[in-house]
Amino acid sequence: MLSTMDKPHLEFAFECRLKFTRVLSIPGLPQGGMRSAVLVDEGTFEGPRLRGKAIPNSGGDYAHFGEDDTARFDARYCLEEDDGTIIYMQNRGFLWGRSPDAMNRLRAWAFDNGPAVDHADYYLRGQPTFEVSAGKHDWLTRHVFVGVGERKPDGNLLRYYALT
């Protein structure tokens, strides 16, 4: 199904599960807020047209947490398709709590073995872009994608959809 002006259509492209165990932070920035970096240790991705793994240490998720505790993230890393193709992915988006304590609970879950936080308690969305050699997977470079994410205690799970 193709999108029309009145009825946009999203088609599932792939799911990406990334694990982060290393976190760096720079608090008290002069412009306010803090910067964090979570580095990709491992991960997998799979969809109808591609499957593979995240290349360890190829990048990470760099977020600026503003005074409103909204994370504006810019994630960059490389994926390796099972056929050996390297795919560079940049994903920008937002993570924020739907309640005043949600972000603190997410941090406790991720970094202090706190209780799980229900997905409905926060907003994690991304808009990825890709760079890949011409060939089988270059369709990634010609579509607009949106991602819906879920925080996990050791990383993120995002499902990406192409706007057809």
N, CA, C and O of each residue as an XYZ file, in Angstrom:
656
protein
N       0.841     -1.178      0.000
C       0.000      0.000      0.000
C       0.888      1.243      0.000
O       1.888      1.295      0.715
N       0.530      2.214     -0.780
C       1.285      3.452     -0.864
C       0.569      4.571     -0.129
O      -0.660      4.595     -0.054
N       1.340      5.488      0.407
C       0.770      6.647      1.077
C       0.101      7.565      0.072
O       0.546      7.690     -1.069
N      -0.961      8.196      0.504
C      -1.594      9.260     -0.254
C      -1.548     10.521      0.590
O      -1.159     10.480      1.757
N      -1.938     11.623      0.012
C      -1.938     12.880      0.755
C      -2.842     12.806      1.983
O      -2.549     13.414      3.013
N      -3.933     12.067      1.871
C      -4.892     11.987      2.967
C      -4.692     10.789      3.884
O      -5.199     10.765      5.006
N      -3.950      9.791      3.400
C      -3.774      8.574      4.193
C      -2.334      8.084      4.115
O      -2.002      7.250      3.273
N      -1.474      8.605      5.001
C      -0.111      8.103      5.023
C      -0.112      6.635      5.480
O      -0.929      6.221      6.302
N       0.821      5.873      4.924
C       0.903      4.453      5.261
C       2.311      4.130      5.767
O       3.307      4.462      5.124
N       2.372      3.482      6.920
C       3.643      3.036      7.472
C       3.761      1.532      7.286
O       2.819      0.784      7.548
N       4.934      1.101      6.827
C       5.197     -0.317      6.621
C       6.366     -0.729      7.513
O       7.411     -0.078      7.508
N       6.192     -1.811      8.283
C       7.250     -2.285      9.161
C       8.508     -2.573      8.346
O       8.457     -3.293      7.348
N       9.634     -2.010      8.774
C      10.901     -2.215      8.077
C      11.808     -3.174      8.848
O      12.288     -4.165      8.298
N      12.038     -2.866     10.141
C      12.861     -3.760     10.956
C      12.790     -3.360     12.419
O      12.336     -2.272     12.774
N      13.255     -4.278     13.253
C      13.365     -4.065     14.686
C      14.838     -4.106     15.038
O      15.576     -4.957     14.541
N      15.270     -3.197     15.888
C      16.674     -3.111     16.284
C      16.764     -3.147     17.800
O      16.143     -2.337     18.489
N      17.544     -4.093     18.314
C      17.751     -4.249     19.758
C      19.210     -3.964     20.046
O      20.086     -4.723     19.631
N      19.483     -2.870     20.759
C      20.852     -2.485     21.081
C      21.095     -2.583     22.573
O      20.230     -2.252     23.385
N      22.293     -3.045     22.922
C      22.686     -3.117     24.330
C      23.782     -2.093     24.588
O      24.757     -1.982     23.844
N      23.583     -1.347     25.675
C      24.538     -0.336     26.121
C      24.928     -0.676     27.558
O      24.055     -0.803     28.416
N      26.205     -0.823     27.830
C      26.611     -1.044     29.218
C      27.551      0.050     29.707
O      27.824      0.148     30.904
N      28.043      0.867     28.789
C      28.967      1.940     29.160
C      28.280      3.291     28.973
O      27.743      3.591     27.907
N      28.310      4.089     30.023
C      27.651      5.393     29.999
C      28.650      6.461     30.414
O      29.362      6.316     31.407
N      28.689      7.533     29.639
C      29.500      8.696     29.972
C      28.550      9.872     30.148
O      27.542      9.965     29.447
N      28.865     10.777     31.081
C      27.988     11.941     31.235
C      28.807     13.186     31.523
O      29.863     13.144     32.154
N      28.273     14.295     31.033
C      28.864     15.608     31.257
C      27.761     16.477     31.857
O      26.950     17.041     31.123
N      27.725     16.590     33.187
C      26.664     17.387     33.820
C      27.012     18.870     33.848
O      28.149     19.267     33.596
N      26.001     19.675     34.159
C      26.209     21.101     34.383
C      26.758     21.856     33.183
O      27.693     22.644     33.327
N      26.205     21.635     32.024
C      26.666     22.338     30.826
C      26.358     23.834     30.930
O      25.330     24.206     31.497
N      27.227     24.700     30.394
C      26.972     26.145     30.459
C      25.621     26.543     29.861
O      24.978     27.473     30.348
N      25.191     25.844     28.810
C      23.899     26.160     28.199
C      22.736     25.498     28.929
O      21.582     25.652     28.529
N      23.033     24.764     29.994
C      22.008     24.087     30.780
C      21.915     22.618     30.430
O      22.285     22.191     29.336
N      21.423     21.870     31.366
C      21.232     20.444     31.149
C      22.518     19.659     31.219
O      23.517     20.123     31.770
N      22.487     18.470     30.657
C      23.653     17.588     30.656
C      23.713     16.802     29.349
O      22.709     16.653     28.651
N      24.888     16.311     29.035
C      25.106     15.464     27.866
C      25.435     14.063     28.367
O      26.185     13.899     29.329
N      24.875     13.064     27.715
C      25.249     11.692     28.033
C      25.585     10.962     26.747
O      25.133     11.330     25.663
N      26.382      9.926     26.892
C      26.720      9.045     25.774
C      26.611      7.615     26.284
O      27.212      7.250     27.295
N      25.840      6.825     25.574
C      25.794      5.389     25.853
C      26.340      4.704     24.608
O      25.852      4.933     23.501
N      27.343      3.872     24.790
C      28.077      3.287     23.677
C      27.528      1.907     23.332
O      27.207      1.117     24.220
N      27.425      1.626     22.051
C      26.862      0.358     21.591
C      27.856     -0.774     21.851
O      28.975     -0.768     21.339
N      27.429     -1.734     22.648
C      28.251     -2.906     22.934
C      27.894     -4.081     22.027
O      28.769     -4.834     21.600
N      26.624     -4.227     21.744
C      26.164     -5.299     20.869
C      24.724     -5.022     20.487
O      24.081     -4.137     21.053
N      24.222     -5.775     19.532
C      22.834     -5.622     19.132
C      22.520     -6.438     17.898
O      23.406     -6.967     17.227
N      21.239     -6.522     17.622
C      20.759     -7.242     16.447
C      19.651     -6.434     15.795
O      19.021     -5.589     16.432
N      19.423     -6.704     14.521
C      18.292     -6.102     13.826
C      17.722     -7.139     12.873
O      18.437     -8.000     12.362
N      16.402     -7.036     12.643
C      15.750     -7.998     11.767
C      14.457     -7.416     11.242
O      13.699     -6.774     11.970
N      14.220     -7.653      9.966
C      12.990     -7.232      9.317
C      12.756     -8.067      8.091
O      13.524     -8.986      7.809
N      11.694     -7.760      7.347
C      11.371     -8.556      6.167
C      12.457     -8.537      5.092
O      12.575     -9.492      4.324
N      13.255     -7.462      5.024
C      14.233     -7.342      3.940
C      15.689     -7.271      4.406
O      16.594     -7.150      3.580
N      15.921     -7.345      5.707
C      17.295     -7.318      6.186
C      17.392     -7.913      7.582
O      16.413     -7.992      8.324
N      18.615     -8.328      7.911
C      18.863     -8.961      9.201
C      20.365     -8.915      9.446
O      21.162     -9.067      8.521
N      20.738     -8.705     10.702
C      22.157     -8.697     11.010
C      22.411     -8.278     12.435
O      21.588     -8.488     13.326
N      23.597     -7.668     12.636
C      24.011     -7.282     13.986
C      24.590     -5.873     13.982
O      25.072     -5.374     12.965
N      24.526     -5.257     15.140
C      25.196     -3.978     15.334
C      26.680     -4.258     15.505
O      27.058     -5.237     16.149
N      27.515     -3.414     14.938
C      28.956     -3.586     15.076
C      29.372     -2.972     16.406
O      29.220     -1.765     16.598
N      29.901     -3.790     17.341
C      30.301     -3.273     18.646
C      31.302     -2.129     18.516
O      32.178     -2.145     17.651
N      31.156     -1.156     19.374
C      32.059     -0.008     19.459
C      32.069      0.857     18.200
O      33.004      1.629     17.989
N      31.036      0.735     17.362
C      30.979      1.558     16.142
C      30.282      2.884     16.379
O      30.159      3.686     15.453
N      29.828      3.129     17.581
C      29.170      4.398     17.878
C      28.342      4.302     19.133
O      28.562      3.442     19.986
N      27.382      5.203     19.229
C      26.546      5.229     20.408
C      25.423      6.227     20.275
O      25.178      6.796     19.211
N      24.759      6.416     21.375
C      23.612      7.300     21.477
C      24.034      8.489     22.331
O      24.349      8.336     23.511
N      24.038      9.663     21.732
C      24.483     10.878     22.410
C      23.261     11.759     22.633
O      22.633     12.213     21.676
N      22.933     11.996     23.871
C      21.712     12.737     24.197
C      22.035     13.985     24.999
O      22.915     13.985     25.860
N      21.301     15.049     24.696
C      21.324     16.243     25.540
C      20.028     16.243     26.330
O      18.935     16.234     25.764
N      20.170     16.252     27.646
C      19.010     16.325     28.537
C      18.843     17.776     28.932
O      19.691     18.343     29.622
N      17.741     18.382     28.491
C      17.473     19.781     28.792
C      16.949     19.965     30.202
O      16.752     19.005     30.948
N      16.728     21.221     30.543
C      16.198     21.541     31.876
C      14.835     20.901     32.111
O      14.446     20.678     33.257
N      14.103     20.602     31.033
C      12.800     19.949     31.156
C      12.917     18.419     31.231
O      11.906     17.717     31.246
N      14.159     17.909     31.279
C      14.478     16.479     31.362
C      14.064     15.717     30.097
O      13.899     14.498     30.129
N      13.898     16.437     28.991
C      13.683     15.784     27.710
C      15.039     15.463     27.108
O      15.908     16.331     27.025
N      15.223     14.223     26.689
C      16.451     13.825     26.003
C      16.256     14.022     24.511
O      15.346     13.451     23.910
N      17.112     14.829     23.924
C      17.147     15.008     22.477
C      18.366     14.230     22.008
O      19.502     14.671     22.183
N      18.119     13.062     21.408
C      19.244     12.186     21.119
C      19.647     12.193     19.656
O      18.856     12.477     18.757
N      20.900     11.870     19.465
C      21.510     11.731     18.153
C      22.375     10.480     18.244
O      23.493     10.527     18.758
N      21.857      9.368     17.747
C      22.562      8.091     17.813
C      23.203      7.807     16.466
O      22.593      8.025     15.420
N      24.433      7.321     16.496
C      25.161      7.005     15.266
C      25.955      5.728     15.502
O      26.714      5.620     16.465
N      25.766      4.766     14.607
C      26.508      3.510     14.704
C      26.380      2.757     13.388
O      25.649      3.167     12.487
N      27.101      1.656     13.297
C      27.089      0.848     12.082
C      26.440     -0.504     12.341
O      26.615     -1.120     13.392
N      25.699     -0.930     11.359
C      25.067     -2.243     11.363
C      25.741     -3.085     10.282
O      26.188     -2.560      9.263
N      25.808     -4.384     10.513
C      26.328     -5.285      9.491
C      25.253     -6.289      9.135
O      24.831     -7.094      9.965
N      24.814     -6.229      7.879
C      23.795     -7.151      7.376
C      24.421     -8.538      7.272
O      25.633     -8.666      7.099
N      23.592     -9.574      7.377
C      24.095    -10.950      7.295
C      24.876    -11.214      6.015
O      25.723    -12.107      5.987
N      24.609    -10.449      4.947
C      25.347    -10.641      3.703
C      26.677     -9.878      3.678
O      27.375     -9.876      2.664
N      27.025     -9.228      4.803
C      28.290     -8.507      4.911
C      28.207     -7.020      4.627
O      29.185     -6.306      4.850
N      27.086     -6.532      4.147
C      26.923     -5.104      3.848
C      26.966     -4.293      5.141
O      26.310     -4.637      6.124
N      27.748     -3.211      5.128
C      27.821     -2.293      6.261
C      26.821     -1.165      6.018
O      26.780     -0.577      4.937
N      26.021     -0.876      7.034
C      25.000      0.171      6.967
C      25.284      1.170      8.087
O      25.321      0.806      9.263
N      25.485      2.432      7.707
C      25.637      3.499      8.700
C      24.245      4.028      9.020
O      23.468      4.348      8.121
N      23.944      4.115     10.298
C      22.624      4.584     10.729
C      22.798      5.782     11.657
O      23.607      5.755     12.585
N      22.029      6.829     11.391
C      21.944      7.969     12.297
C      20.484      8.094     12.691
O      19.601      8.130     11.834
N      20.237      8.158     13.972
C      18.866      8.194     14.480
C      18.733      9.362     15.448
O      19.411      9.413     16.475
N      17.855     10.295     15.110
C      17.601     11.446     15.980
C      16.183     11.354     16.520
O      15.270     10.906     15.826
N      16.010     11.777     17.747
C      14.665     11.716     18.308
C      14.597     12.246     19.724
O      15.433     13.036     20.164
N      13.569     11.784     20.423
C      13.245     12.304     21.747
C      12.887     11.184     22.716
O      12.294     10.174     22.338
N      13.263     11.390     23.966
C      12.831     10.551     25.075
C      12.410     11.492     26.194
O      13.196     12.319     26.655
N      11.157     11.355     26.627
C      10.670     12.168     27.739
C       9.602     11.409     28.507
O       8.947     10.514     27.973
N       9.439     11.782     29.767
C       8.471     11.118     30.628
C       7.094     11.724     30.512
O       6.938     12.938     30.381
N       6.101     10.864     30.561
C       4.709     11.336     30.518
C       4.207     11.753     31.902
O       3.132     12.340     32.028
N       4.986     11.448     32.927
C       4.672     11.897     34.277
C       5.944     12.505     34.868
O       7.040     12.210     34.393
N       5.815     13.356     35.906
C       6.985     14.066     36.426
C       8.123     13.157     36.908
O       9.282     13.570     36.877
N       7.827     11.954     37.344
C       8.866     11.078     37.888
C       9.350     10.009     36.906
O      10.228      9.217     37.251
N       8.803      9.970     35.706
C       9.098      8.883     34.766
C      10.582      8.816     34.387
O      11.151      7.725     34.344
N      11.207      9.939     34.116
C      12.611      9.907     33.714
C      13.504      9.428     34.861
O      14.458      8.685     34.630
N      13.209      9.843     36.083
C      13.984      9.350     37.228
C      13.802      7.845     37.393
O      14.756      7.135     37.713
N      12.579      7.354     37.175
C      12.346      5.911     37.257
C      13.066      5.165     36.145
O      13.589      4.073     36.367
N      13.099      5.753     34.933
C      13.845      5.133     33.828
C      15.331      5.039     34.152
O      15.958      4.012     33.896
N      15.897      6.109     34.715
C      17.321      6.085     35.091
C      17.580      5.038     36.166
O      18.578      4.319     36.107
N      16.688      4.948     37.148
C      16.857      3.945     38.206
C      16.801      2.536     37.631
O      17.571      1.665     38.035
N      15.890      2.312     36.690
C      15.761      1.000     36.043
C      17.024      0.665     35.252
O      17.556     -0.440     35.354
N      17.502      1.638     34.459
C      18.638      1.396     33.580
C      19.968      1.302     34.318
O      20.832      0.518     33.926
N      20.149      2.082     35.374
C      21.475      2.188     35.978
C      21.576      1.691     37.414
O      22.681      1.499     37.920
N      20.442      1.479     38.081
C      20.485      1.062     39.486
C      19.645     -0.174     39.777
O      19.271     -0.417     40.924
N      19.347     -0.958     38.737
C      18.535     -2.176     38.905
C      17.178     -1.911     39.548
O      16.666     -2.742     40.297
N      16.602     -0.754     39.253
C      15.281     -0.410     39.765
C      14.195     -1.195     39.044
O      14.483     -1.955     38.120
N      12.958     -1.014     39.462
C      11.854     -1.726     38.813
C      11.624     -1.240     37.381
O      11.932     -0.097     37.041
N      11.086     -2.115     36.563
C      10.780     -1.791     35.174
C       9.783     -0.641     35.107
O       8.954     -0.465     36.000
N       9.878      0.131     34.045
C       8.982      1.259     33.806
C       8.106      0.909     32.613
O       8.605      0.531     31.553
N       6.817      1.035     32.794
C       5.867      0.715     31.729
C       6.074      1.621     30.522
O       6.299      2.823     30.666
N       5.995      1.034     29.337
C       6.207      1.775     28.088
C       5.255      2.970     27.965
O       5.621      3.985     27.373
N       4.073      2.869     28.499
C       3.104      3.960     28.415
C       3.521      5.177     29.242
O       2.938      6.251     29.090
N       4.521      5.025     30.117
C       4.953      6.119     30.986
C       5.947      7.078     30.340
O       6.298      8.096     30.936
N       6.406      6.763     29.122
C       7.381      7.629     28.476
C       7.217      7.590     26.961
O       6.548      6.716     26.410
N       7.843      8.557     26.311
C       7.803      8.713     24.857
C       9.223      8.524     24.343
O      10.120      9.278     24.718
N       9.437      7.532     23.494
C      10.727      7.288     22.860
C      10.468      7.096     21.369
O       9.939      6.069     20.945
N      10.852      8.106     20.574
C      10.607      8.084     19.143
C      11.855      8.564     18.411
O      12.589      9.422     18.902
N      12.080      8.001     17.237
C      13.250      8.375     16.468
C      12.955      8.473     14.994
O      11.969      7.928     14.498
N      13.840      9.188     14.292
C      13.757      9.304     12.841
C      15.143      8.981     12.282
O      16.028      9.836     12.273
N      15.327      7.737     11.815
C      16.641      7.344     11.324
C      16.857      7.702      9.855
O      15.910      7.824      9.077
N      18.126      7.864      9.503
C      18.564      7.947      8.113
C      19.719      6.959      7.961
O      20.347      6.559      8.941
N      19.982      6.576      6.718
C      20.954      5.519      6.459
C      21.887      5.903      5.330
O      21.526      6.668      4.435
N      23.100      5.358      5.386
C      24.045      5.405      4.287
C      24.497      3.971      4.059
O      24.903      3.276      4.990
N      24.418      3.539      2.796
C      24.787      2.175      2.432
C      25.189      2.175      0.957
O      24.707      2.991      0.171
N      26.063      1.264      0.601
C      26.497      1.154     -0.794
C      25.310      0.875     -1.707
O      24.311      0.287     -1.291
N      25.436      1.306     -2.951
C      24.401      1.014     -3.951
C      24.241     -0.501     -4.061
O      25.218     -1.249     -4.056
N      22.996     -0.929     -4.159
C      22.732     -2.360     -4.276
C      21.482     -2.765     -3.528
O      20.527     -1.994     -3.424
N      21.493     -3.957     -3.016
C      20.334     -4.613     -2.413
C      19.665     -3.811     -1.284
O      18.447     -3.871     -1.117
N      20.458     -3.069     -0.517
C      19.910     -2.402      0.667
C      19.793     -0.885      0.524
O      19.480     -0.200      1.498
N      20.041     -0.349     -0.681
C      19.996      1.102     -0.808
C      18.579      1.671     -0.762
O      18.408      2.890     -0.785
N      17.564      0.816     -0.699
C      16.194      1.295     -0.474
C      16.109      2.058      0.844
O      15.254      2.928      1.009
N      17.008      1.727      1.789
C      17.031      2.430      3.075
C      17.317      3.919      2.908
O      16.882      4.731      3.725
N      18.041      4.279      1.858
C      18.445      5.673      1.652
C      17.386      6.499      0.938
O      17.554      7.705      0.754
N      16.291      5.852      0.532
C      15.276      6.548     -0.262
C      13.898      6.557      0.397
O      12.893      6.767     -0.282
N      13.839      6.338      1.672
C      12.558      6.357      2.390
C      12.679      7.207      3.646
O      13.767      7.388      4.192
N      11.556      7.717      4.085
C      11.447      8.361      5.392
C      11.009      7.273      6.368
O      10.081      6.512      6.096
N      11.693      7.215      7.507
C      11.390      6.216      8.528
C      11.023      6.896      9.833
O      11.475      8.005     10.119
N      10.209      6.228     10.612
C       9.937      6.634     11.984
C      10.122      5.413     12.865
O       9.846      4.286     12.456
N      10.592      5.652     14.080
C      10.816      4.571     15.020
C      10.046      4.786     16.299
O       9.920      5.909     16.787
N       9.533      3.700     16.833
C       8.859      3.699     18.121
C       9.701      2.823     19.038
O       9.968      1.661     18.730
N      10.116      3.391     20.168
C      11.072      2.688     21.005
C      10.590      2.362     22.388
O       9.633      2.929     22.915
N      11.317      1.404     22.954
C      11.077      0.973     24.326
C      12.434      0.867     25.009
O      13.357      0.241     24.488
N      12.541      1.472     26.159
C      13.772      1.396     26.942
C      13.817      0.039     27.621
O      12.798     -0.450     28.110
N      14.980     -0.562     27.652
C      15.216     -1.818     28.346
C      16.272     -1.553     29.417
O      16.969     -0.542     29.343
N      16.406     -2.421     30.397
C      17.384     -2.134     31.456
C      18.825     -2.044     30.941
O      19.667     -1.413     31.580
N      19.116     -2.666     29.799
C      20.478     -2.658     29.274
C      20.584     -2.032     27.887
O      21.604     -2.197     27.217
N      19.553     -1.318     27.445
C      19.612     -0.710     26.121
C      18.246     -0.290     25.621
O      17.368      0.084     26.398
N      18.082     -0.358     24.306
C      16.837      0.069     23.676
C      16.359     -0.968     22.667
O      17.149     -1.707     22.080
N      15.057     -0.999     22.486
C      14.424     -1.775     21.426
C      13.607     -0.775     20.620
O      12.732     -0.099     21.162
N      13.892     -0.682     19.325
C      13.123      0.218     18.463
C      12.596     -0.549     17.272
O      13.285     -1.392     16.699
N      11.362     -0.244     16.908
C      10.761     -0.775     15.700
C      10.642      0.373     14.716
O      10.100      1.431     15.037
N      11.151      0.156     13.524
C      11.185      1.189     12.505
C      10.201      0.885     11.396
O      10.032     -0.258     10.973
N       9.554      1.953     10.935
C       8.533      1.862      9.895
C       8.871      2.832      8.785
O       9.262      3.971      9.039
N       8.717      2.373      7.541
C       8.956      3.230      6.383
C       7.639      3.864      5.970
O       6.604      3.200      5.919
N       7.690      5.152      5.679
C       6.543      5.847      5.122
C       6.565      5.537      3.625
O       7.458      5.989      2.908
N       5.579      4.765      3.153
C       5.600      4.291      1.771
C       5.018      5.314      0.810
O       4.963      5.068     -0.394
